[in-house]
Amino acid sequence: MLRRLAHCAALAASLLLAPAVLRAQPAPATPAVTGASSVYDDATGQLVVTGNARLDYGDVVLTADEIRYHRAANSVSARGNFVLTSGARRLVADEGSYDLNTGRMRVQNLRLGEYPIYVRGAQVEGTFDEMVLTDATIFFREEATYAPSIKARSVTYRQGRLVAAAGLELGVLGAHFIKLPKFEHDLRTELISYFMAKVGYRRSLGAFVETNLRVPVAPGVRVGADAGYYSARGLLIGPAANYRRGSGDRSVQGGFASGYINDHGDKFTDILGAPVPEERGFASWWHRQQLGPRLRLDAQVNYWSDSEVVRDFRSKEFFPVQQPDSFVEAAYTGDNFILSAFTRGHPNRYHRVQERLPELRFDGLPIELGGGIYHRLEASLAILEEDAYLTQPGQRSRRLDAYYGLERPFALTPWFTFTPVAGGRFTHYDQATGGRDTYTRSFGEFGFDARLRASGSFDYRNEVWEIDGLRHLIEPRLSYRYAPRANNGRAYIPQIDRRVFSTYLQPLSIADTRNIDELDRLNTLRVALHNTLQTRDTAQGTRDLARLTVAADYRFEFRGGAKPLSDIHTELALTPADWLRLEVYQRFTPQTTVQQELNYALTLTDQEWWSARLGSHFLKGPNGYEEYSLEVRRRLNEVFEVTGTWRYDLRRSRFNEQSYGVWQRLGQTWAVKYEVSLFEGPRRESSSGFTIEIELLKF
């Protein structure tokens, strides 16, 4: 007995003296095993350690109530509060075994954590780099009943990826109700890219519940559905998906969403005054693909069965884009040119679209010819079409268009540059109007661009605003263009690419004008004054504190009713600190000093606790408006946040919108929003509504 105890003590002492090593260094020949008591068993050749038992072997640490170390096999088994750690990886189990030579393990009732997943399994075999888990439950972000989880008969984990799984079911609160196919998933990316559920009530929809879900079916591909049930309308449902593969010059991403409903509610009429049909639906697809360092493909397709379907059921998506676009474009970028093919279709018939079926373009960038002269060439071949709309007839045109321009900058002084410009436009219409089959138009323009640059520095410092010196940059600009024959042949040209409503100054040169089917004689001088105020910045070198631009046109030739001097346009941006931003746009008529338009936004932000945005939109005229808005966000603590939105119509003395919301965060997994909305004025939407929105934080 004494000889056995001496042998055991000698072995324990040798283990205790084994050095600790870094992960990058080779493991020691024998581990260090410690505990409250130890016994060596001659029959099994095992050292049995109990009471706060611990084994250290390189970066591997094992703790348990009882550890059995087999020296000949260099393996260990343990039971009771089994905790095995290797570097940043850690697993907890009831009992298990570990081979110190190969790193292979076999444990029972596993609990494994490697952010952002947490796993429970009846059994696991393998190594930390690759293991097979049986009867596993996988939690994301946190192990909690309210966190989404996956159950699987078996899961294979390999170096940060779930490379294989069988018998998958997705669910929450202990119920797993969505079956998933076999899949591979990188734990560094989101498993479910989107999930949202919303319940509420609106008079136009009744009580409703909406859900959106995307789940993986292949690497980088998520497929699911968007669904909503509305007690006053019916069931709206449709497939949905998104995808993202590759990176850099070989990448693709996109998404698809849709919905169909047999609408049995009060549908009213569309924007054309026609009754809204009972069978309603929408589909939207977008796609971006980089096919190489020079070739890119972009696409967007939107189909709405009627003008109001998205407004009725997806109002937040409708108001930013009320007339959806559908196009496909491929663009090749050369060293000094861009070659593109662009197609715009018109699957919807309740608004006008200038279709291109297709348009092929060559856009040459300015290139130096020699002697300081630069030239540019643009050319396009387009089949244009526009369907009949209300009382306006349909139009079709085949058009060949080209522009060639020259310019020669003269740096007369370090602070003054004068650039004469000249160019010509050639346009041929294969389908003309006004009794002609074809029509060809050609005309030229000439003019100049002049810039004067000046600056001043001031040794001013202000610690409150973090100002370390001031620099004022001022740049007066003067541009002139003369094209007396630009309006030739208006009676013979199908005016498809025509003017659109805009209150801003439009491009001055015919080279940059898009309304090439509706041009006027050009004899215009543009005056602009640009101001920038900067200070030093330790991170970026310089930081803009303020920018002010004032610009106007003087038209030597103009159409009836217009004044020679245009409205004066002013843009101001103040950014004295990262928490304060003011943006202002103003337009007024100098002859009468009447303000025609004023838009501003003042934003105050505390990134952690609160933000506020005050804005105004004013447009003079019989169809104008004057609206003021306020958006406020206030974080109360780690869990709750309150929000408010108000939009007030001063002309009609009413609140167009009031919205009051409370955001609640549930752990690291869910965000819940409670919102009450009130609306005034004639509108299609309900006058009030209440919603509870549940959003899954990406995992």
Phi, psi and omega in degrees: 000316180297321180294325179292318179296321179296319178298318180295317181295320179296319179294317179298320180296319179295325178291321180295330183273358180295132184285151172280143182229160176281160180302321184288345182267156178295147181290152178293164181296323180229148179279165172262120182241126181230161178177175181294324179213152180217146179221136177260129181258109180298325185294319182259348183069030184244143170264121182254118181241132180230163178076095184053044183292140183213138176236130176241128181213095187065233178266009178266128177231129178235128174235148181192172175290324179220131177238132175244117181253124178257107189293319183298318181271351185051049179229165184218145171231151184210159176212156180079107180052048180291118178230116181244126182235136174225105184062237180272356184263142187213135173227150182236138181209177176279316179201164179176180180228157184212127178268115184288339179282314186259344183078010180278146183227160171213112185230160181244144178052065187281145164228115186238138178229123172214102189312133013257023181242155174226131190236139168241137180211150179292326182204148175221139175228143177131206180241175177297328181282328178213121181218153178247122181253136181249139181050060188259149169238124184250120175258151181244132181074314181205150178270096182209155182295329181275355179276139175301146182212163179236134172255143181211145175293322177208147179223134175252122181251132179216113172046058175084006181229142166273100190272341179201147178203150180222149180067043185276138173218132181256140179190193182205158179056037176081352180253124180246109192236356179247115180278137181243149175285173173297143185205167173239136185218131175275123185292348178277353178246167182286133175286308174254114186281339181200132170211133179212141174226139183220135174233150180175196181213134170222144184301321183286338182249338188081195174290140184215159171221133180234143176222147175224133184214137172230128179231157185283141172234345178199163179305121178080003183241125178239130182232144179190216183206155170246130183218150176207136175246129183236120187298332181266355186231319183129198183259125175250122184210148178190153178292157180211155180197160166214158184211150178204117180224147175072185180201165177063232184282354177229084184214155178212142175208155180179184181197158180220139176217149183202170177194144177223141180212140166267097191275112180256016180264193179277107189262346181060213182237165179271188185289346176267359181085005179272151179298140177286132183290163179283322178275113186229151179187172178207156175212138182221131179223135174228150188209134174226128184218131174257113185266002181164183181294343185239343188249130182225143179235129178230141180212149175207127180228130179227123175240127173237131179294331177208168187290347187248359188295317179288324178298321182290319190247344179222062189298326181292334176275336184283314190295325175292327181225099185266348174231096188291153182252154176221117183205163171223132181221132171244131184228130176249126182256115176269190181295323181216029178204164175230125178248125186222153172235124188231129178234126174240121178257182184215077180287347181250142189246014184253010168207163185273141178224135175276095184284146175236117193231060354252197171233124176257130185229147168235120179241107178271134177282155181302131181232141180282127177276330187133151181067022179080006180268133178247144176230159179216148180225131174230138180212146179212149174233120188223143167255113185253144179211144178217121183287158175298144184216119184052241181268000183269129183286161175287157181223151176216142184208141169246122192228132171248124186225142179211147176226136175230131184225153178231147174209151181222098179290137174240114175273085186293325174216169177298343184244006181220128179235132178235126185233104171290144179227150176208147180196169179217149180237134177238128181223128178241128178252119180280339176233099183261178179238188176066030178087003179251145175279319179227161176207138179237132182235137174216140179200167181235169175219154170214164181172206181201161171233128180234136180227137175238130182241134176215157180210158176215142181245145183224131181275076181239135180228144179211112183291328182298315181264006179056046179260122178238080183084155180233143173228127179254119176255129179232134184220095171287139178232141178226123180230143180221138176223138180228117177219084189289342183250019183295335182266009181299139173074021181303328183290342185252000187257124171295114187274083179262308173276088185241182181295147170243158183293128176202141179262357182270161174297133181268165177307140185276318186280149175293342178293331184253002182280134180266335181275060188286348176272355182219073182257151175248162171304138186242122176206076195227139174247128179248130179243132180217146177231116181254132178232138176224132177245124186234163172220166179290148178221129185293331183272316187251000182090301175226157179222131178285127175265326182203146174224132181224127178231131176236130184213152177200159176250143168244116185261115177285338173229136184206157179281159185308143178090332181281155178263151177303315179269125181286176171300151177266127184255132181230131176235132181227135174227122177246123178225064184290341179209162182290349180257002182225130178214132177233127177234131184225136169232129181226143176224126179221158181268116186291331182295326182243356184055030178269130178284124182264330185203142176211120176232132176213159177214124176248119183242126175243131187222129163246109191304331185268325193241326186200164172206154178213140179226118178252129183222164179214144175227116180232129176221122182280151177133168182298330178254021181280186182205164174214101185235141177241141183227151177219127177237129185230137173229132180223119177274125182272319179198198182291344187251317191249147176214139179247148180225155176209143178224131178226133174231116186246128178266107185289324182296324183255003176053057180207156173272110176295328180207139168228133181220131180232125184224156174230124175260136177231132179257127177255101181060217179259012192245317190238149169234130182240131179240128174251125187221137173243130182236140178231136182230148176232162177093165179292122182201160180283328184286169180292157178282345179203162178193157177224131180224149169239117184247127180247121183238134178275123174292138188303138175212000000 
